[in-house]
Amino acid sequence: MKNYLKLDEWLIIEDGFHPEYQEISESIFSIGNGHMGQRANFEEDYSGPSLQGSYLAGVYYPDKTQVGWWKNGYPEYFAKVINSTNWIGIHVKIDGVVLDLATCPVNNFKRVLNMREGYLSRTFVATLPSGVEVKVEALRFVSMTRPEIGAIRYRITPLNREAVVTLTPYLDGDVMNRDSNHGEKFWEEVNRTNQMDSATLTMKTKKLDFYVTTATAVELLMDNAPIILEPVLVDKDHTVTLFKYAASATSRDHAVEDLVSQSEKRVQEAKAMGFDQLLSEQREAWKNKWNDSDIVITGDVAAQQGIRFNIFQLNQTYTGDDERLNIGPKGFTGEKYGGSTYWDTEAYCLPFYLSTSAQEIARNLLIYRYRHLEKAKENASKLGFKRGALYPMVTMNGEECHNEWEITFEEIHRNGAIAYAIYNYVNYTGDAEYLGEYGFEVLVEISRFWAERVNYSQSKNKYVILGVTGPNEYENNVNNNWYTNRMASWTMEYTLEVMRNLQESHPQRLHELVEKLGIESSETKKWQDIIANMYYPMDQEAGLFLQQDGFLDKVIIPATAINPSEVPINQHWSWDRILRSCYIKQADVLQGLFFLGDRYDLETKRRNFDFYEPLTVHESSLSPCVHSILACELGYRDKAYELYLRTSRLDLNDYNNDTEDGCHITSMAGTWMSVVYGFGGFRVQEGRVHLTPFLMAHWESYSFKLMFRGARINVIVKKDTVTIHNETSVEVPLTLYHQNYQLKANESLTVETTSARMIG
């Protein structure tokens, strides 16, 4: 665990230069706006360890699969959101010597991510071989209001004598991905233009023909007076300032023949507006973002900084404006996982956007999957299924592009997460129309997949699902993973329930869908039989749902017994040792108890939590949040807080020694849930907001906001009271501590709390 960043409620601060953590910082201090993103690489040259990364949403490359042993059914490629034109670069020379922080003494280094206002700043003093000391102040952002625009202000001040300063801003398309399977560069240059104060560079991917044009425009000032862009003699204590504006336009959004004109137009508009005005716009945009999504914790700076960092990254990764896009597990912060769509969106991210954004944003996330339904059916067909849809583990266009056997072909529980997301969205929003428009078709095809994937066991007289990997990826090719079996059965249950509801509310639409999909009564009867006779591995005596058949054959030793020097075990143990161990990567049985929490009583949850959590090493970023939520429900306050800190500061403290290749964006939505669903006890049941909040003993207060069916409420939890403000003109049906209220327009409700409810 790293502790080199300072605690602050609104800032992420690296005080002092830490080259040994440079790639971690490049991830943590990344900036983005939903359209584009930029790792926190230095503007000037840097010869030390660095992962350069500039990313554009939806622009990807089908990197040819490379495996040691090809198996039938493997995807031909792995889709990767690719490193694109480096727009931030500025070659800096002082008295003819390149400024490179890896080769010269550095003092007073400070890097700050301002989350409140949405920008990255950096200051330092460097001593060049000639003895001249220069102070550098850099500030940059990518615009939340002008999605194709990035802007940089770069200042240099000689401190001890005059110096000749040469600044050469540039665009570099000769980039590559570190994770390229074959060491291949994915881009080729199409054309370039270059003037004294502007330039354009157009690149094209070698496959799929994505075109990207980046235009840049610059201004140079001596103190506050414009000067020509050429080497300048700068007197001691005087400052030369370079403003660099960039616009990146892609063929996803513009005709290829218009890319140059569009990017030039955008960048000249930005330059004409000026850096200060653009920054003012940025501040206002982030003020509005925080107004809808902020969580305020008083009395615990580490907890406050952690949750704001998570919310900040979520808001700059996905805005919901483009239904063609989804949420990659690394967002715009790194290359790992290809930057593609995983089941994380449905399982973890959807609740955040349901509660902090307009309803259309969450709806777009579901429509994204609907538009990929035909590809999901193709994926199932490729594996030999006659009917049904298998949604991909990893995708950009709906086609499976993940190539690890135990995940691609066995981690089929992802289908259940997509079905659950449909339920979650409709339950939250009341938008039942979505089912007739889109949702029912997806549910039917997923149910068809499950019905064909099961087989009937004569020895058990039950339906079983063999050869799977559950959410716990430290178990491969197991039989009857409880979570997978449970979600398969639940999906068919929910599909039949939706069918009955459509019969009552929209019989004509249901008739059309039945005809379109070719649903027969024999098919739905088969689903009912599977539901009634699904096998669930269980230890009856202990009252435990077993993670899979034979789990208790393992030697059960708590994770606390692992030598700390061997943690994380995925970086120290052989895969064989991990598979034979009892240790669990992330919530598995407990994932099901979280999703289907209304179907299981507290004692059932307690027995399973008490057994599985001590065996869990939390080496998936998706793990601590689910455990924290369940711990809150069970009254395990200290455990809930411990796991909340782990999920909220997973990247800030680099708990799993893997932040250098990007932040864990999708788990950050789980962090938000650990506060709102965990400490706040938030659920939606029968069209009502349910809340059972408690306050940790060392917190002074906390608050969060929820958007719900056109309303927005602010929940404020203090030591003796809970106050809920309805900030809109829409009434909210509310249940607080099991007492029903109707929170009227612009009304506030304050309820006194007992010490039993609030104790930490």
Backbone hydrogen bonds, N-H to C=O, Kabsch-Sander energy under -0.5 kcal/mol:
donor,donor_aa,acceptor,acceptor_aa,energy
2,K,653,N,-3.4
6,K,13,I,-2.4
12,I,113,L,-1.9
13,I,6,K,-0.7
13,I,11,L,-0.6
14,E,111,R,-2.9
15,D,4,Y,-0.5
15,D,13,I,-0.7
16,G,14,E,-0.8
16,G,109,F,-2.6
21,Y,18,H,-2.1
22,Q,19,P,-1.4
25,S,21,Y,-2.7
26,E,22,Q,-2.5
27,S,23,E,-1.3
28,I,24,I,-2.5
29,F,25,S,-2.9
30,S,27,S,-1.5
31,I,38,Q,-2.3
33,N,36,M,-2.0
34,G,316,Q,-1.7
37,G,55,Y,-2.3
38,Q,31,I,-3.0
39,R,53,G,-2.6
40,A,26,E,-2.3
41,N,39,R,-1.7
52,Q,50,S,-0.6
55,Y,37,G,-2.6
57,A,35,H,-2.8
59,V,56,L,-1.7
60,Y,58,G,-0.7
61,Y,80,K,-1.9
63,D,61,Y,-1.6
63,D,78,F,-1.7
65,T,76,E,-2.3
74,Y,71,K,-2.1
78,F,63,D,-2.7
79,A,77,Y,-0.5
80,K,61,Y,-2.1
81,V,338,G,-3.4
82,I,59,V,-1.0
82,I,80,K,-0.6
84,S,54,S,-3.3
86,N,172,D,-2.8
87,W,85,T,-0.9
90,I,43,E,-2.5
91,H,168,T,-2.6
93,K,166,T,-2.4
94,I,97,V,-2.9
95,D,93,K,-0.5
95,D,164,V,-3.3
97,V,94,I,-1.7
99,L,92,V,-3.0
100,D,98,V,-0.7
101,L,45,D,-0.6
103,T,100,D,-2.2
104,C,100,D,-0.5
107,N,125,V,-3.0
110,K,123,T,-2.7
111,R,14,E,-2.3
112,V,121,S,-2.9
113,L,12,I,-2.5
114,N,112,V,-0.7
114,N,119,Y,-2.8
115,M,10,W,-2.0
115,M,113,L,-1.0
116,R,10,W,-0.7
118,G,114,N,-1.7
119,Y,114,N,-1.4
120,L,140,R,-2.8
121,S,112,V,-2.9
122,R,138,A,-2.6
123,T,110,K,-2.6
124,F,136,V,-1.8
125,V,107,N,-2.9
126,A,134,V,-2.4
127,T,105,P,-1.9
128,L,126,A,-0.6
128,L,132,V,-2.5
131,G,128,L,-2.6
134,V,126,A,-2.4
135,K,157,T,-2.9
136,V,124,F,-2.8
137,E,155,R,-2.2
138,A,122,R,-3.2
139,L,153,R,-2.2
140,R,120,L,-2.7
141,F,151,A,-1.8
143,S,149,I,-2.4
149,I,146,R,-2.7
150,G,246,A,-2.5
151,A,141,F,-2.5
152,I,244,K,-2.5
153,R,139,L,-2.8
154,Y,242,L,-2.9
155,R,137,E,-2.8
156,I,240,V,-2.4
157,T,135,K,-2.5
159,L,133,E,-3.3
160,N,133,E,-0.7
163,A,234,V,-2.1
165,V,163,A,-0.6
165,V,232,V,-3.1
166,T,93,K,-2.7
166,T,164,V,-0.5
167,L,165,V,-0.5
168,T,91,H,-2.7
170,Y,89,G,-2.1
172,D,86,N,-1.6
173,G,171,L,-0.5
175,V,173,G,-1.9
180,S,177,N,-1.4
183,G,180,S,-0.8
188,E,204,K,-2.2
190,V,202,T,-3.1
191,N,202,T,-1.2
193,T,200,T,-2.2
195,Q,198,S,-3.4
199,A,216,T,-2.0
200,T,193,T,-1.9
201,L,214,T,-2.0
202,T,191,N,-2.9
203,M,201,L,-0.5
203,M,212,V,-2.8
204,K,188,E,-2.6
205,T,210,F,-2.4
206,K,186,F,-2.4
210,F,207,K,-0.6
212,V,203,M,-2.6
213,T,249,A,-2.7
214,T,201,L,-2.6
214,T,212,V,-0.5
215,A,213,T,-0.5
215,A,247,A,-2.7
216,T,199,A,-2.9
217,A,245,Y,-2.1
218,V,197,D,-2.3
219,E,243,F,-2.0
221,L,241,T,-2.6
222,M,225,A,-3.2
223,D,221,L,-0.6
223,D,239,T,-3.9
224,N,222,M,-0.6
225,A,222,M,-2.5
227,I,220,L,-2.7
230,E,228,I,-1.5
232,V,165,V,-2.4
234,V,163,A,-3.1
234,V,232,V,-0.7
235,D,233,L,-0.6
237,D,158,P,-3.4
238,H,235,D,-2.0
240,V,156,I,-2.4
241,T,221,L,-2.9
242,L,154,Y,-3.2
243,F,219,E,-2.7
243,F,241,T,-0.5
244,K,152,I,-2.4
244,K,242,L,-0.5
245,Y,217,A,-2.9
246,A,150,G,-2.7
247,A,215,A,-2.6
248,S,148,E,-2.1
249,A,213,T,-2.8
249,A,247,A,-0.6
251,S,211,Y,-2.2
253,D,250,T,-1.5
254,H,250,T,-1.4
258,D,255,A,-1.7
259,L,255,A,-0.5
259,L,256,V,-1.3
262,Q,258,D,-2.8
263,S,259,L,-2.6
264,E,260,V,-2.5
265,K,261,S,-2.3
266,R,262,Q,-2.5
267,V,263,S,-2.4
268,Q,264,E,-2.2
269,E,265,K,-2.1
270,A,266,R,-2.1
271,K,267,V,-2.4
272,A,268,Q,-2.5
273,M,269,E,-2.0
274,G,270,A,-2.2
278,L,274,G,-2.2
279,L,275,F,-2.6
280,S,276,D,-2.1
281,E,277,Q,-2.3
282,Q,278,L,-2.1
283,R,279,L,-2.4
284,E,280,S,-2.0
285,A,281,E,-2.5
286,W,282,Q,-2.4
287,K,283,R,-2.1
288,N,284,E,-1.9
289,K,285,A,-1.9
290,W,286,W,-2.8
291,N,287,K,-1.7
292,D,288,N,-1.1
292,D,289,K,-0.7
293,S,289,K,-1.7
294,D,290,W,-2.2
296,V,703,S,-1.9
297,I,295,I,-0.5
298,T,701,S,-2.6
304,Q,300,D,-2.3
305,Q,301,V,-3.1
306,G,302,A,-2.0
307,I,303,A,-2.0
308,R,304,Q,-2.1
309,F,305,Q,-2.3
310,N,306,G,-1.8
311,I,307,I,-2.5
312,F,308,R,-2.9
313,Q,309,F,-2.2
314,L,310,N,-2.0
315,N,311,I,-2.5
316,Q,312,F,-1.8
317,T,313,Q,-0.9
317,T,314,L,-0.6
318,Y,314,L,-2.0
323,E,321,D,-0.5
325,L,322,D,-2.0
328,G,326,N,-0.6
331,G,328,G,-1.0
333,T,330,K,-2.5
336,K,661,D,-1.1
338,G,335,E,-1.7
339,G,336,K,-0.8
340,S,337,Y,-1.1
341,T,395,T,-2.7
342,Y,327,I,-0.6
345,T,342,Y,-1.2
347,A,343,W,-2.4
348,Y,344,D,-2.8
349,C,344,D,-1.5
350,L,345,T,-2.2
352,F,348,Y,-0.5
352,F,349,C,-0.7
353,Y,349,C,-1.6
354,L,350,L,-2.4
355,S,351,P,-1.7
356,T,352,F,-1.3
357,S,353,Y,-1.3
361,I,358,A,-1.7
362,A,358,A,-0.8
363,R,359,Q,-2.1
364,N,360,E,-2.3
365,L,361,I,-1.3
366,L,362,A,-1.4
367,I,363,R,-2.7
368,Y,364,N,-2.2
369,R,365,L,-0.8
370,Y,366,L,-2.0
371,R,367,I,-2.7
372,H,368,Y,-0.6
372,H,369,R,-0.7
373,L,370,Y,-1.8
376,A,372,H,-2.3
377,K,373,L,-2.1
378,E,374,E,-2.0
379,N,375,K,-2.5
380,A,376,A,-1.8
381,S,377,K,-2.3
382,K,378,E,-2.6
383,L,379,N,-0.9
383,L,380,A,-0.7
384,G,381,S,-1.9
385,F,380,A,-2.2
389,A,445,E,-2.2
390,L,376,A,-2.4
391,Y,389,A,-0.6
395,T,341,T,-1.0
401,C,394,V,-1.8
405,W,403,N,-0.6
407,I,404,E,-1.7
408,T,404,E,-3.5
409,F,405,W,-1.9
410,E,405,W,-0.7
411,E,407,I,-1.6
412,I,410,E,-2.1
413,H,469,T,-0.5
414,R,411,E,-1.1
415,N,412,I,-1.9
416,G,413,H,-0.8
417,A,413,H,-1.3
418,I,414,R,-1.6
419,A,415,N,-2.0
420,Y,416,G,-2.6
421,A,417,A,-1.9
422,I,418,I,-1.3
423,Y,419,A,-1.7
424,N,420,Y,-3.2
425,Y,421,A,-2.7
426,V,422,I,-2.3
427,N,423,Y,-2.9
428,Y,424,N,-2.0
429,T,425,Y,-2.9
430,G,426,V,-2.4
432,A,430,G,-2.2
434,Y,431,D,-1.4
435,L,432,A,-1.1
436,G,432,A,-0.9
437,E,433,E,-2.0
438,Y,434,Y,-3.2
439,G,434,Y,-2.3
440,F,435,L,-2.8
441,E,438,Y,-0.5
442,V,438,Y,-1.3
443,L,439,G,-2.5
444,V,440,F,-2.6
445,E,441,E,-2.1
446,I,442,V,-2.2
447,S,443,L,-2.6
448,R,444,V,-2.3
449,F,445,E,-1.6
450,W,446,I,-2.3
451,A,447,S,-2.6
452,E,448,R,-1.6
453,R,449,F,-2.2
454,V,450,W,-2.0
455,N,464,V,-2.2
457,S,455,N,-0.5
457,S,462,K,-3.3
458,Q,456,Y,-0.7
461,N,457,S,-1.8
462,K,457,S,-1.1
463,Y,533,N,-2.8
464,V,455,N,-3.0
468,V,478,V,-3.0
469,T,410,E,-1.9
473,E,471,P,-1.2
475,E,472,N,-1.1
478,V,468,V,-3.3
480,N,465,I,-3.1
482,W,546,L,-0.5
482,W,547,Q,-1.7
485,N,481,N,-2.7
486,R,482,W,-2.7
487,M,483,Y,-2.6
488,A,484,T,-2.1
489,S,485,N,-2.2
490,W,486,R,-2.7
491,T,487,M,-2.3
492,M,488,A,-1.7
493,E,489,S,-2.2
494,Y,490,W,-3.0
495,T,491,T,-2.5
496,L,492,M,-2.1
497,E,493,E,-2.1
498,V,494,Y,-2.7
499,M,495,T,-2.0
500,R,496,L,-2.1
501,N,497,E,-2.3
502,L,498,V,-2.7
503,Q,499,M,-1.8
504,E,500,R,-1.5
505,S,501,N,-2.6
506,H,502,L,-2.4
510,L,506,H,-2.4
511,H,507,P,-2.3
512,E,508,Q,-2.1
513,L,509,R,-2.3
514,V,510,L,-2.9
515,E,511,H,-2.2
516,K,512,E,-2.7
517,L,513,L,-2.9
518,G,514,V,-1.2
519,I,514,V,-1.6
523,E,520,E,-0.8
524,T,520,E,-1.5
525,K,521,S,-2.2
526,K,522,S,-1.6
527,W,523,E,-1.8
528,Q,524,T,-2.1
529,D,525,K,-2.1
530,I,526,K,-2.3
531,I,527,W,-2.7
532,A,528,Q,-2.2
533,N,529,D,-1.4
534,M,530,I,-0.5
534,M,531,I,-0.7
535,Y,463,Y,-2.5
539,D,544,L,-2.5
540,Q,538,M,-0.8
543,G,539,D,-1.7
544,L,539,D,-1.8
546,L,537,P,-1.8
546,L,544,L,-0.6
549,D,479,N,-2.2
551,F,548,Q,-1.8
553,D,550,G,-1.8
554,K,551,F,-1.6
556,I,554,K,-0.7
557,I,555,V,-0.9
559,A,614,P,-3.1
561,A,558,P,-2.0
562,I,559,A,-1.8
566,E,563,N,-2.8
567,V,564,P,-1.4
571,Q,568,P,-1.8
572,H,569,I,-1.4
573,W,569,I,-3.2
578,I,574,S,-2.1
579,L,575,W,-2.6
580,R,576,D,-1.7
581,S,577,R,-1.0
581,S,578,I,-0.7
584,I,615,L,-2.3
592,G,588,D,-1.4
593,L,589,V,-1.7
594,F,590,L,-1.6
595,F,591,Q,-2.5
596,L,592,G,-2.8
597,G,594,F,-1.2
599,R,596,L,-2.1
600,Y,597,G,-1.0
605,K,601,D,-2.0
606,R,602,L,-2.9
607,R,603,E,-2.6
608,N,604,T,-1.8
609,F,605,K,-2.8
610,D,606,R,-3.0
611,F,607,R,-1.2
612,Y,608,N,-2.8
613,E,609,F,-2.3
615,L,612,Y,-1.2
616,T,613,E,-1.7
617,V,584,I,-2.6
618,H,584,I,-0.7
619,E,585,K,-0.6
620,S,585,K,-1.3
623,S,620,S,-1.7
626,V,622,L,-0.6
627,H,623,S,-1.7
628,S,624,P,-2.5
629,I,625,C,-2.2
630,L,626,V,-2.2
631,A,627,H,-2.5
632,C,628,S,-2.1
633,E,629,I,-1.9
634,L,630,L,-2.0
635,G,631,A,-0.6
635,G,632,C,-1.2
636,Y,631,A,-2.6
637,R,635,G,-1.6
640,A,636,Y,-2.6
641,Y,637,R,-2.4
642,E,638,D,-2.6
643,L,639,K,-2.4
644,Y,640,A,-2.0
645,L,641,Y,-2.7
646,R,642,E,-1.6
647,T,643,L,-2.4
648,S,644,Y,-3.1
649,R,645,L,-2.0
650,L,647,T,-0.8
653,N,649,R,-2.5
655,Y,650,L,-1.9
657,N,654,D,-1.4
661,D,658,D,-0.9
662,G,659,T,-2.2
665,I,329,P,-1.7
665,I,663,C,-1.3
666,T,329,P,-0.6
668,M,664,H,-0.8
668,M,665,I,-0.9
669,A,665,I,-0.7
669,A,666,T,-0.7
670,G,666,T,-0.8
671,T,667,S,-1.6
672,W,668,M,-1.9
673,M,669,A,-1.9
674,S,670,G,-1.9
675,V,671,T,-1.1
675,V,672,W,-0.7
676,V,672,W,-2.4
677,Y,673,M,-2.2
678,G,673,M,-1.6
679,F,674,S,-1.5
680,G,675,V,-2.5
681,G,678,G,-0.5
682,F,676,V,-2.0
683,R,690,H,-1.9
685,Q,683,R,-0.5
685,Q,688,R,-1.9
688,R,685,Q,-1.6
689,V,733,P,-2.6
690,H,683,R,-3.0
690,H,688,R,-0.6
691,L,735,T,-2.6
692,T,680,G,-1.2
694,F,679,F,-2.0
699,W,696,M,-1.7
700,E,298,T,-2.7
701,S,298,T,-1.1
702,Y,717,V,-1.9
703,S,296,V,-2.1
704,F,715,V,-1.8
705,K,294,D,-0.5
706,L,713,I,-2.4
707,M,355,S,-2.2
708,F,706,L,-0.5
708,F,711,A,-2.6
711,A,708,F,-1.8
713,I,706,L,-2.7
714,N,725,H,-2.4
715,V,704,F,-3.2
715,V,713,I,-0.5
716,I,714,N,-0.6
716,I,723,T,-3.2
717,V,702,Y,-3.3
717,V,715,V,-0.5
718,K,716,I,-0.6
718,K,721,T,-3.0
719,K,700,E,-0.6
722,V,751,V,-2.3
723,T,716,I,-2.7
724,I,749,L,-2.9
725,H,714,N,-2.4
726,N,747,E,-2.9
727,E,712,R,-2.8
727,E,725,H,-0.8
732,V,743,L,-2.5
734,L,732,V,-0.6
734,L,741,Y,-2.5
735,T,689,V,-3.4
736,L,739,Q,-2.5
737,Y,691,L,-2.5
737,Y,735,T,-0.5
739,Q,736,L,-1.6
741,Y,734,L,-3.4
743,L,732,V,-2.7
743,L,741,Y,-0.5
744,K,742,Q,-0.9
746,N,728,T,-2.3
747,E,744,K,-1.9
749,L,724,I,-2.2
751,V,722,V,-2.7
753,T,720,D,-2.7
757,R,754,T,-0.6
758,M,754,T,-1.5
759,I,755,S,-1.7
